[in-house]
Amino acid sequence: MKKVVLCAPSRIYEDHPSGRFSYSSMVDYFARVGIPNIDMSFEGLSKIDESWQSVLYAAATRARERGVGLAACHLSFYMPDPGDRELMARFSGEQKRGIDAAALMGIPLAVTHPITKSSTEMSYGDWLRANLAYLEPIVRYAENKGIRLCVENMASKNESESDHLYGSCANNIKALAEALDCGVCFDVGHANISGFKISEQMKELKGKTEILHVHDNNGINDRHLLPFESTVDWDDVAEGIRQSEFCSVLDVEVSAWALSGDAQTRDDFGKRVVSRAQRLMALAELI
């Protein structure tokens, strides 16, 4: 039987319209609803004050005590104008701070986004060179910390033969991963927005996908809904999982920000995360 590590992002129990939960509460939530592993969302690392190291160390300690794993993390993902050297230098610094946080917590995998550019703006060769220049130092920095960096496919709302977004399709991400000797995070929701056949994209990445982001949307907006709630073809996703022989981290990357802070509402949502993941895993013959 294939072993798949199931997780969900920490942000499903961090922010809510009325405020913010503590990291210790978040860990307790994961233990309570039965989500076995956490994908730490480090795009919110700037919200923690200068004591961030002690805060995250305490969260990691609590996770060990509660039997909750720390499977992966997501680095900051807002992307400044690649032409602005000052902003890009600051952004790269935030990426490295997230890697430092992952190392502190003992997290083995970190996800980052590539620079994306339309084929009407830039040639493929220039896009690849720009990403290698940006990502190479970050990949090596992560390696030195004992962390495997994974590059994620992005969503292309206007995807067409004449207007392709570099960084959205499997062969672009595969080329980056091979050039950088790093991993791949394949995002099902992003592929759905781009209009790609998901099983074909996953097959292209056979043996390279180390994290699979699963969430649903209407094919237009990146809504991060629970699986089986909108237009993603989950039978095709299951076929892609089988064809790609995926056997790594299955991350139910859903959003719960709009939910109230009510404990029962949040607990019910967390339990649905687990049940939808199990439904997909059964469909893909992983359990």
Secondary structure as a PSIPRED ss2 file (coil, helix, strand):
# PSIPRED VFORMAT (PSIPRED V4.0)

   1 M C   1.000  0.000  0.000
   2 K C   1.000  0.000  0.000
   3 K C   1.000  0.000  0.000
   4 V C   1.000  0.000  0.000
   5 V E   0.000  0.000  1.000
   6 L E   0.000  0.000  1.000
   7 C E   0.000  0.000  1.000
   8 A E   0.000  0.000  1.000
   9 P E   0.000  0.000  1.000
  10 S H   0.000  1.000  0.000
  11 R H   0.000  1.000  0.000
  12 I H   0.000  1.000  0.000
  13 Y H   0.000  1.000  0.000
  14 E C   1.000  0.000  0.000
  15 D E   0.000  0.000  1.000
  16 H E   0.000  0.000  1.000
  17 P C   1.000  0.000  0.000
  18 S C   1.000  0.000  0.000
  19 G E   0.000  0.000  1.000
  20 R E   0.000  0.000  1.000
  21 F C   1.000  0.000  0.000
  22 S C   1.000  0.000  0.000
  23 Y H   0.000  1.000  0.000
  24 S H   0.000  1.000  0.000
  25 S H   0.000  1.000  0.000
  26 M H   0.000  1.000  0.000
  27 V H   0.000  1.000  0.000
  28 D H   0.000  1.000  0.000
  29 Y H   0.000  1.000  0.000
  30 F H   0.000  1.000  0.000
  31 A H   0.000  1.000  0.000
  32 R H   0.000  1.000  0.000
  33 V H   0.000  1.000  0.000
  34 G C   1.000  0.000  0.000
  35 I C   1.000  0.000  0.000
  36 P C   1.000  0.000  0.000
  37 N E   0.000  0.000  1.000
  38 I E   0.000  0.000  1.000
  39 D E   0.000  0.000  1.000
  40 M E   0.000  0.000  1.000
  41 S E   0.000  0.000  1.000
  42 F H   0.000  1.000  0.000
  43 E H   0.000  1.000  0.000
  44 G H   0.000  1.000  0.000
  45 L H   0.000  1.000  0.000
  46 S H   0.000  1.000  0.000
  47 K H   0.000  1.000  0.000
  48 I C   1.000  0.000  0.000
  49 D C   1.000  0.000  0.000
  50 E C   1.000  0.000  0.000
  51 S C   1.000  0.000  0.000
  52 W H   0.000  1.000  0.000
  53 Q H   0.000  1.000  0.000
  54 S H   0.000  1.000  0.000
  55 V H   0.000  1.000  0.000
  56 L H   0.000  1.000  0.000
  57 Y H   0.000  1.000  0.000
  58 A H   0.000  1.000  0.000
  59 A H   0.000  1.000  0.000
  60 A H   0.000  1.000  0.000
  61 T H   0.000  1.000  0.000
  62 R H   0.000  1.000  0.000
  63 A H   0.000  1.000  0.000
  64 R H   0.000  1.000  0.000
  65 E H   0.000  1.000  0.000
  66 R H   0.000  1.000  0.000
  67 G C   1.000  0.000  0.000
  68 V C   1.000  0.000  0.000
  69 G E   0.000  0.000  1.000
  70 L E   0.000  0.000  1.000
  71 A E   0.000  0.000  1.000
  72 A E   0.000  0.000  1.000
  73 C E   0.000  0.000  1.000
  74 H E   0.000  0.000  1.000
  75 L C   1.000  0.000  0.000
  76 S C   1.000  0.000  0.000
  77 F C   1.000  0.000  0.000
  78 Y C   1.000  0.000  0.000
  79 M C   1.000  0.000  0.000
  80 P C   1.000  0.000  0.000
  81 D C   1.000  0.000  0.000
  82 P C   1.000  0.000  0.000
  83 G C   1.000  0.000  0.000
  84 D C   1.000  0.000  0.000
  85 R H   0.000  1.000  0.000
  86 E H   0.000  1.000  0.000
  87 L H   0.000  1.000  0.000
  88 M H   0.000  1.000  0.000
  89 A H   0.000  1.000  0.000
  90 R H   0.000  1.000  0.000
  91 F H   0.000  1.000  0.000
  92 S H   0.000  1.000  0.000
  93 G H   0.000  1.000  0.000
  94 E H   0.000  1.000  0.000
  95 Q H   0.000  1.000  0.000
  96 K H   0.000  1.000  0.000
  97 R H   0.000  1.000  0.000
  98 G H   0.000  1.000  0.000
  99 I H   0.000  1.000  0.000
 100 D H   0.000  1.000  0.000
 101 A H   0.000  1.000  0.000
 102 A H   0.000  1.000  0.000
 103 A H   0.000  1.000  0.000
 104 L H   0.000  1.000  0.000
 105 M H   0.000  1.000  0.000
 106 G C   1.000  0.000  0.000
 107 I C   1.000  0.000  0.000
 108 P C   1.000  0.000  0.000
 109 L E   0.000  0.000  1.000
 110 A E   0.000  0.000  1.000
 111 V E   0.000  0.000  1.000
 112 T E   0.000  0.000  1.000
 113 H C   1.000  0.000  0.000
 114 P C   1.000  0.000  0.000
 115 I C   1.000  0.000  0.000
 116 T C   1.000  0.000  0.000
 117 K E   0.000  0.000  1.000
 118 S E   0.000  0.000  1.000
 119 S C   1.000  0.000  0.000
 120 T C   1.000  0.000  0.000
 121 E C   1.000  0.000  0.000
 122 M C   1.000  0.000  0.000
 123 S C   1.000  0.000  0.000
 124 Y H   0.000  1.000  0.000
 125 G H   0.000  1.000  0.000
 126 D H   0.000  1.000  0.000
 127 W H   0.000  1.000  0.000
 128 L H   0.000  1.000  0.000
 129 R H   0.000  1.000  0.000
 130 A H   0.000  1.000  0.000
 131 N H   0.000  1.000  0.000
 132 L H   0.000  1.000  0.000
 133 A H   0.000  1.000  0.000
 134 Y H   0.000  1.000  0.000
 135 L H   0.000  1.000  0.000
 136 E H   0.000  1.000  0.000
 137 P H   0.000  1.000  0.000
 138 I H   0.000  1.000  0.000
 139 V H   0.000  1.000  0.000
 140 R H   0.000  1.000  0.000
 141 Y H   0.000  1.000  0.000
 142 A H   0.000  1.000  0.000
 143 E H   0.000  1.000  0.000
 144 N H   0.000  1.000  0.000
 145 K C   1.000  0.000  0.000
 146 G C   1.000  0.000  0.000
 147 I C   1.000  0.000  0.000
 148 R E   0.000  0.000  1.000
 149 L E   0.000  0.000  1.000
 150 C E   0.000  0.000  1.000
 151 V E   0.000  0.000  1.000
 152 E E   0.000  0.000  1.000
 153 N C   1.000  0.000  0.000
 154 M C   1.000  0.000  0.000
 155 A C   1.000  0.000  0.000
 156 S C   1.000  0.000  0.000
 157 K C   1.000  0.000  0.000
 158 N C   1.000  0.000  0.000
 159 E C   1.000  0.000  0.000
 160 S C   1.000  0.000  0.000
 161 E C   1.000  0.000  0.000
 162 S C   1.000  0.000  0.000
 163 D C   1.000  0.000  0.000
 164 H C   1.000  0.000  0.000
 165 L E   0.000  0.000  1.000
 166 Y E   0.000  0.000  1.000
 167 G C   1.000  0.000  0.000
 168 S C   1.000  0.000  0.000
 169 C C   1.000  0.000  0.000
 170 A H   0.000  1.000  0.000
 171 N H   0.000  1.000  0.000
 172 N H   0.000  1.000  0.000
 173 I H   0.000  1.000  0.000
 174 K H   0.000  1.000  0.000
 175 A H   0.000  1.000  0.000
 176 L H   0.000  1.000  0.000
 177 A H   0.000  1.000  0.000
 178 E H   0.000  1.000  0.000
 179 A H   0.000  1.000  0.000
 180 L H   0.000  1.000  0.000
 181 D C   1.000  0.000  0.000
 182 C C   1.000  0.000  0.000
 183 G E   0.000  0.000  1.000
 184 V E   0.000  0.000  1.000
 185 C E   0.000  0.000  1.000
 186 F E   0.000  0.000  1.000
 187 D E   0.000  0.000  1.000
 188 V H   0.000  1.000  0.000
 189 G H   0.000  1.000  0.000
 190 H H   0.000  1.000  0.000
 191 A H   0.000  1.000  0.000
 192 N H   0.000  1.000  0.000
 193 I H   0.000  1.000  0.000
 194 S H   0.000  1.000  0.000
 195 G C   1.000  0.000  0.000
 196 F C   1.000  0.000  0.000
 197 K C   1.000  0.000  0.000
 198 I H   0.000  1.000  0.000
 199 S H   0.000  1.000  0.000
 200 E H   0.000  1.000  0.000
 201 Q H   0.000  1.000  0.000
 202 M H   0.000  1.000  0.000
 203 K H   0.000  1.000  0.000
 204 E H   0.000  1.000  0.000
 205 L C   1.000  0.000  0.000
 206 K C   1.000  0.000  0.000
 207 G C   1.000  0.000  0.000
 208 K C   1.000  0.000  0.000
 209 T E   0.000  0.000  1.000
 210 E E   0.000  0.000  1.000
 211 I E   0.000  0.000  1.000
 212 L E   0.000  0.000  1.000
 213 H E   0.000  0.000  1.000
 214 V E   0.000  0.000  1.000
 215 H C   1.000  0.000  0.000
 216 D E   0.000  0.000  1.000
 217 N C   1.000  0.000  0.000
 218 N C   1.000  0.000  0.000
 219 G C   1.000  0.000  0.000
 220 I C   1.000  0.000  0.000
 221 N C   1.000  0.000  0.000
 222 D C   1.000  0.000  0.000
 223 R C   1.000  0.000  0.000
 224 H C   1.000  0.000  0.000
 225 L E   0.000  0.000  1.000
 226 L C   1.000  0.000  0.000
 227 P C   1.000  0.000  0.000
 228 F C   1.000  0.000  0.000
 229 E C   1.000  0.000  0.000
 230 S C   1.000  0.000  0.000
 231 T C   1.000  0.000  0.000
 232 V C   1.000  0.000  0.000
 233 D C   1.000  0.000  0.000
 234 W H   0.000  1.000  0.000
 235 D H   0.000  1.000  0.000
 236 D H   0.000  1.000  0.000
 237 V H   0.000  1.000  0.000
 238 A H   0.000  1.000  0.000
 239 E H   0.000  1.000  0.000
 240 G H   0.000  1.000  0.000
 241 I H   0.000  1.000  0.000
 242 R H   0.000  1.000  0.000
 243 Q H   0.000  1.000  0.000
 244 S H   0.000  1.000  0.000
 245 E C   1.000  0.000  0.000
 246 F C   1.000  0.000  0.000
 247 C C   1.000  0.000  0.000
 248 S C   1.000  0.000  0.000
 249 V E   0.000  0.000  1.000
 250 L E   0.000  0.000  1.000
 251 D E   0.000  0.000  1.000
 252 V E   0.000  0.000  1.000
 253 E C   1.000  0.000  0.000
 254 V C   1.000  0.000  0.000
 255 S C   1.000  0.000  0.000
 256 A C   1.000  0.000  0.000
 257 W C   1.000  0.000  0.000
 258 A C   1.000  0.000  0.000
 259 L C   1.000  0.000  0.000
 260 S C   1.000  0.000  0.000
 261 G C   1.000  0.000  0.000
 262 D C   1.000  0.000  0.000
 263 A H   0.000  1.000  0.000
 264 Q H   0.000  1.000  0.000
 265 T H   0.000  1.000  0.000
 266 R H   0.000  1.000  0.000
 267 D H   0.000  1.000  0.000
 268 D H   0.000  1.000  0.000
 269 F H   0.000  1.000  0.000
 270 G H   0.000  1.000  0.000
 271 K H   0.000  1.000  0.000
 272 R H   0.000  1.000  0.000
 273 V H   0.000  1.000  0.000
 274 V H   0.000  1.000  0.000
 275 S H   0.000  1.000  0.000
 276 R H   0.000  1.000  0.000
 277 A H   0.000  1.000  0.000
 278 Q H   0.000  1.000  0.000
 279 R H   0.000  1.000  0.000
 280 L H   0.000  1.000  0.000
 281 M H   0.000  1.000  0.000
 282 A H   0.000  1.000  0.000
 283 L H   0.000  1.000  0.000
 284 A C   1.000  0.000  0.000
 285 E C   1.000  0.000  0.000
 286 L C   1.000  0.000  0.000
 287 I C   1.000  0.000  0.000
